[in-house]
Amino acid sequence: MSVRELVVLGTASQVPTRHRNHNGYVLRWDGQGILFDPGEGTQRQMLRAGVAAHDLHRICVTHFHGDHSLGLAGVIQRINLDRVPHPITAHYPASGQRFFERLRYATAYRETVDIAQEPVRGPGATLAVTPGYTLAARRLSHPVESYGYRLVEPDGRRMLPDRLAAHGLAGPLIGRLQREGAVRVAGRTVALEEVSEVRRGQRFAFVMDTRLCDGVYALAEGCDQLVIESTFLDEDEALAREHGHLTAGQAARVAAEAGVRQLVLTHFSQRYGDPVEFERQARAAGFAGELVVASDLMRVAVPSRAGVGG
């Protein structure tokens, strides 16, 4: 059975609090696991959340501020200690190569796992194309070079029972039609497009530390699940802009304009104690879809696949 869900390991901005660990997020996508922004304490949070090193296939770092990357050392060493049997690929800003190397080799340990390093350069790029998804990155606006990540499932087809019946298609013929794209029935050729409709692939985006910029909107466009920083509340918008961050209202307006189905707010400044205000401001900004204010060790299912065109 396929599982597509976000496992929230930590939601704090800059410093952890009594109730919020540093950043850390695992996207479970069928049999693949992608770890985003492992901040300090990520290895322990993985244990608490039931996420094993064996579950990871990629590591994606948005930028090299400590709350997004200090956990790399422990996670990488755990991957090697547990002798993860498959290769793992790490993506991160190329400008931070020296930081990745320092974290990867922060202490002595025995390397047993192939961790491929594929840094991101320029305005962004397609990083991987697999049968289950395409992973891409776009540059954001932060005091240090930062990238957001977007995962898109290929479009598929949804079979329409009434049209299948009308063309006399049943049983093994349906499977053959799906494999070959067309079959002969009662002396005529029936094409797959005649008895099915587009099932749009699911879309996920991960947007951390950034001001509003074109990259934020490009990443968020049409997402089923958008995980996005909302470090500040709206009354501190000037402070957010100065430090290269978003407010709850800004994040929500992006989601509303981009047609996002589920908005996950996270990366909260330690100055705020009550998460309810983030939800209130997001609703006031006009986002009417599913809204989640993230908390540590939460699991958030990716919304089910949409129909034709959306």
Secondary structure as the mmCIF struct_conf table of DSSP 4:
data_model
#
loop_
_struct_conf.conf_type_id
_struct_conf.id
_struct_conf.beg_label_comp_id
_struct_conf.beg_label_asym_id
_struct_conf.beg_label_seq_id
_struct_conf.end_label_comp_id
_struct_conf.end_label_asym_id
_struct_conf.end_label_seq_id
STRN STRN1 ARG A 4 GLY A 10
STRN STRN2 ALA A 12 ALA A 12
BEND BEND1 SER A 13 VAL A 15
BEND BEND2 ARG A 18 HIS A 19
HELX_LH_PP_P HELX_LH_PP_P1 ASN A 21 ASN A 21
BEND BEND3 HIS A 22 HIS A 22
HELX_LH_PP_P HELX_LH_PP_P2 ASN A 23 ASN A 23
STRN STRN3 GLY A 24 TRP A 29
TURN_TY1_P TURN_TY1_P1 ASP A 30 GLY A 31
STRN STRN4 GLN A 32 PHE A 36
TURN_TY1_P TURN_TY1_P2 GLU A 40 GLY A 41
HELX_RH_AL_P HELX_RH_AL_P1 THR A 42 ALA A 49
TURN_TY1_P TURN_TY1_P3 GLY A 50 GLY A 50
HELX_RH_3T_P HELX_RH_3T_P1 ALA A 53 ASP A 55
BEND BEND4 HIS A 57 HIS A 57
STRN STRN5 ARG A 58 CYS A 60
BEND BEND5 THR A 62 THR A 62
BEND BEND6 HIS A 65 HIS A 65
HELX_RH_AL_P HELX_RH_AL_P2 GLY A 66 SER A 69
TURN_TY1_P TURN_TY1_P4 LEU A 70 GLY A 71
HELX_RH_AL_P HELX_RH_AL_P3 LEU A 72 LEU A 81
TURN_TY1_P TURN_TY1_P5 ASP A 82 ARG A 83
BEND BEND7 PRO A 85 HIS A 86
STRN STRN6 ILE A 88 HIS A 91
STRN STRN7 PRO A 93 PRO A 93
HELX_RH_3T_P HELX_RH_3T_P2 ALA A 94 GLY A 96
HELX_RH_AL_P HELX_RH_AL_P4 GLN A 97 ARG A 104
TURN_TY1_P TURN_TY1_P6 TYR A 105 TYR A 105
BEND BEND8 ALA A 106 THR A 107
BEND BEND9 VAL A 113 VAL A 113
STRN STRN8 ILE A 115 GLN A 117
STRN STRN9 VAL A 120 VAL A 120
TURN_TY1_P TURN_TY1_P7 GLY A 122 PRO A 123
STRN STRN10 GLY A 124 VAL A 129
BEND BEND10 PRO A 131 GLY A 132
STRN STRN11 THR A 134 ARG A 139
BEND BEND11 HIS A 142 VAL A 144
STRN STRN12 TYR A 147 VAL A 152
HELX_LH_PP_P HELX_LH_PP_P3 GLU A 153 ASP A 155
STRN STRN13 GLY A 156 MET A 159
HELX_RH_AL_P HELX_RH_AL_P5 PRO A 161 ALA A 166
TURN_TY1_P TURN_TY1_P8 HIS A 167 GLY A 168
TURN_TY1_P TURN_TY1_P9 GLY A 171 GLY A 171
HELX_RH_AL_P HELX_RH_AL_P6 PRO A 172 GLU A 180
BEND BEND12 GLY A 181 GLY A 181
STRN STRN14 ALA A 182 VAL A 185
TURN_TY1_P TURN_TY1_P10 ALA A 186 GLY A 187
STRN STRN15 ARG A 188 ALA A 191
HELX_RH_3T_P HELX_RH_3T_P3 LEU A 192 GLU A 194
BEND BEND13 VAL A 195 VAL A 195
STRN STRN16 SER A 196 ARG A 199
HELX_LH_PP_P HELX_LH_PP_P4 ARG A 200 GLN A 202
STRN STRN17 ARG A 203 VAL A 207
BEND BEND14 ASP A 209 ASP A 209
BEND BEND15 LEU A 212 LEU A 212
HELX_RH_AL_P HELX_RH_AL_P7 ASP A 214 ALA A 220
TURN_TY1_P TURN_TY1_P11 GLU A 221 GLY A 222
BEND BEND16 ASP A 224 ASP A 224
STRN STRN18 GLN A 225 GLU A 229
STRN STRN19 PHE A 232 PHE A 232
HELX_RH_3T_P HELX_RH_3T_P4 ASP A 234 ASP A 236
HELX_RH_AL_P HELX_RH_AL_P8 GLU A 237 HIS A 243
TURN_TY1_P TURN_TY1_P12 GLY A 244 GLY A 244
STRN STRN20 THR A 247 THR A 247
HELX_RH_AL_P HELX_RH_AL_P9 ALA A 248 ALA A 258
TURN_TY1_P TURN_TY1_P13 GLY A 259 GLY A 259
BEND BEND17 ARG A 261 ARG A 261
STRN STRN21 GLN A 262 THR A 266
STRN STRN22 PHE A 268 PHE A 268
TURN_TY1_P TURN_TY1_P14 GLN A 270 ARG A 271
TURN_TY1_P TURN_TY1_P15 PRO A 275 PRO A 275
HELX_RH_AL_P HELX_RH_AL_P10 VAL A 276 ALA A 284
TURN_TY1_P TURN_TY1_P16 ALA A 285 GLY A 286
BEND BEND18 GLY A 289 GLY A 289
STRN STRN23 GLU A 290 VAL A 293
TURN_TY1_P TURN_TY1_P17 ASP A 296 LEU A 297
STRN STRN24 ARG A 299 ALA A 301
HELX_LH_PP_P HELX_LH_PP_P5 VAL A 302 ALA A 306
TURN_TY1_P TURN_TY1_P18 VAL A 308 GLY A 309
#
